[in-house]
Each structure stands twice: as C-alpha cells, then as structure tokens.
Amino acid sequence: MATIISRGNDVETTGNLPIVGSKAPNFRLTGQDLRDFSLEDFKGKRIVLNIFPSIDTSTCASSVRKFNELAASMENTEVICVSKDLPFACKRFCGAEGISNVITGSQYKDNSFSEGYQVDMISGTALSGLMSRAVVVVDADGIVEYTEQVGDISDEPNYLV
C-alpha cells in the first residue's frame, strides 16, 4: 500500500508493485482491436508497462505521447500503455494523436493485470478503482527490472527507463 498525492490531498492506494528481480506475472489485456494479449505474447522482448488512470486526462495523455515518441528508438522493446479505459477510447485517442509506436491494453474484461502486478488501485476518492500512475519494466527474460510508483498522480513518470 502506498500513499500518493491527488489534487494536493493524500490518497491511499491498495497493493504494491512487483519486487525488482522477481518473475513478472502473466496478464490478460485487451487491445484496440478487441483481441486479448498477454505477457507471453512478447517473449524475448523487453516490456515497458506505462500504467495510468485514464487516457482522457492530460497527464495520462502526455505519458502515452511521450512513450510513443521514445518507443520508436527502443530496440527489442514494446511499450504497453495500461488502463481500465475501454479499447474504443484508446483507439480514438491514438488515432487522433497519430500514436502508432505503443500498444494500448485495457483491463476492462478481467483484473489479472492489476491483481498480478499488485498495481496500486486508488481508493477513497472519485477515482477509486482506477490504477494509479506507475511504470514497470520487464526484461527480455521476464524478470522485473524496474518499478516506479509516481508519488503525485499529476506528475509524469520517469521516461529514462
């Protein structure tokens, strides 16, 4: 459990990010084409998981844009932008913004991602139930190599992963 800042107020979260050095849990997310995918689909690649509350907020949108820009130059790396947004919202946003270097993954069908990764879920506010802003990097062997729980939900994550 972590305490983060949202609009200047302390907000409690549930869960803890995976431990660096641990095996990354598998997950099931749904892409913009409504097809499910999992960590297993990216075997042998480094994965950057950009986790956020909703693509329809300014900071979340900025993080997707920035990771899209960076992903173009990352060798053997896939960036997956994860939220509870419906795939339709992600497709609309990415189409309007020309986003093509990242994959969006929606957790709307099941909670295997947030349960497996113990992503801090926001509680006690209007954003309750949404994932807090975090980054998890999984190496090509499926081992967690970096985690970041962003302390203030309005801040962008560390992009130097």
C-alpha positions in Angstrom: 0.0 0.0 0.0 1.2 3.5 -0.8 0.1 7.0 -0.2 0.1 9.2 -3.3 -1.0 12.8 -3.9 -4.1 13.7 -5.9 -5.0 17.3 -6.3 -3.0 18.2 -3.2 -4.6 15.6 -1.0 -3.1 12.3 0.3 -4.8 9.3 -1.3 -4.5 5.8 -0.1 -3.9 3.0 -2.6 -4.1 -0.8 -2.4 -1.4 -3.2 -3.4 2.3 -2.9 -4.0 4.3 -3.1 -7.3 6.3 -6.2 -8.0 9.7 -6.6 -6.5 12.6 -5.8 -8.8 14.3 -9.2 -9.6 11.0 -11.2 -9.4 9.4 -13.0 -12.2 6.8 -10.8 -14.0 3.3 -12.2 -13.7 1.4 -13.1 -16.8 -1.7 -11.0 -17.6 -4.6 -10.7 -20.0 -5.3 -7.3 -21.5 -7.5 -6.3 -24.5 -6.1 -4.3 -27.4 -7.8 -1.7 -29.6 -8.8 -4.5 -32.0 -10.7 -6.2 -29.1 -8.2 -9.1 -29.2 -6.7 -10.2 -25.9 -3.0 -10.4 -25.4 -0.7 -11.5 -22.6 2.9 -11.1 -21.4 3.6 -14.5 -23.1 2.9 -12.9 -26.5 6.1 -10.7 -26.0 8.6 -13.5 -25.0 12.1 -12.4 -25.7 11.3 -8.7 -25.7 11.8 -6.0 -23.1 8.4 -4.6 -22.0 7.7 -1.2 -20.6 4.4 -1.0 -18.8 3.1 2.6 -18.7 0.2 2.3 -16.2 -2.2 5.1 -15.6 -5.8 6.0 -14.5 -7.3 7.2 -17.8 -6.2 8.2 -21.3 -8.7 11.0 -21.1 -6.7 13.0 -18.5 -4.0 15.4 -19.5 -1.1 13.8 -17.7 -2.0 10.3 -18.8 -2.3 11.5 -22.4 1.1 13.2 -22.1 2.7 10.0 -20.9 1.3 8.0 -23.8 2.5 10.6 -26.3 6.0 10.7 -24.7 6.3 6.9 -24.6 5.1 6.7 -28.2 7.9 9.1 -29.2 10.5 7.1 -27.2 9.3 3.7 -28.3 10.4 4.4 -31.9 14.0 4.2 -30.8 13.9 1.4 -28.2 15.4 -1.8 -29.6 13.7 -5.1 -28.9 11.2 -3.2 -26.6 7.5 -3.0 -26.6 5.7 -0.2 -24.7 2.3 -1.2 -23.4 0.0 1.6 -22.1 -2.3 0.0 -19.5 -5.5 1.4 -18.1 -9.1 0.5 -17.4 -10.2 2.6 -20.4 -12.3 0.8 -23.0 -10.4 -0.2 -26.1 -12.6 2.2 -28.1 -11.3 5.2 -26.1 -7.7 4.1 -26.6 -8.3 3.7 -30.3 -10.0 7.1 -30.6 -7.1 8.8 -28.8 -4.3 7.0 -30.6 -6.0 7.7 -34.0 -6.5 11.4 -33.3 -2.9 11.7 -31.9 -1.1 9.6 -34.6 0.1 7.2 -31.9 1.5 4.1 -33.5 4.6 3.0 -31.6 2.9 1.8 -28.4 0.3 -0.8 -27.7 -2.7 0.1 -25.5 -4.1 -2.6 -23.2 -7.4 -2.4 -21.4 -8.2 -4.2 -18.2 -12.0 -4.0 -18.8 -12.5 -7.7 -19.1 -10.7 -9.1 -16.1 -8.4 -7.9 -13.3 -5.5 -10.3 -14.0 -3.1 -7.3 -14.7 -3.8 -5.3 -11.5 -4.0 -8.5 -9.4 -0.8 -10.0 -10.7 1.2 -6.8 -10.7 -0.4 -5.5 -7.4 -0.8 -2.2 -9.1 -1.8 0.4 -6.6 -5.5 1.0 -7.0 -6.8 4.4 -6.0 -9.2 4.3 -3.1 -11.3 6.8 -1.2 -11.8 9.4 -4.0 -13.8 10.0 -7.1 -11.0 8.0 -9.0 -11.5 4.9 -6.7 -10.9 1.7 -8.6 -8.6 3.2 -11.2 -5.0 2.3 -11.4 -2.5 4.8 -10.1 0.3 6.1 -12.3 3.2 3.7 -12.3 5.8 2.2 -14.6 7.1 -1.4 -14.6 9.8 -2.6 -16.8 10.2 -6.3 -17.6 13.4 -7.6 -19.2 13.6 -10.0 -22.2 13.8 -12.9 -19.8 10.5 -12.0 -18.0 12.2 -10.5 -14.9 11.0 -7.2 -13.4 14.0 -4.8 -13.7 12.4 -1.5 -12.7 9.3 -0.2 -10.9 8.1 3.3 -10.2 5.0 4.4 -8.2 4.6 8.0 -9.2 4.0 9.9 -5.9 1.7 12.6 -7.3 -0.9 11.5 -9.7 -0.5 14.7 -11.7 3.2 14.1 -12.3 4.6 12.3 -15.3 6.6 9.1 -14.8 10.4 8.7 -15.3 10.9 8.2 -19.0 14.5 7.3 -18.7 13.8 3.6 -18.3 
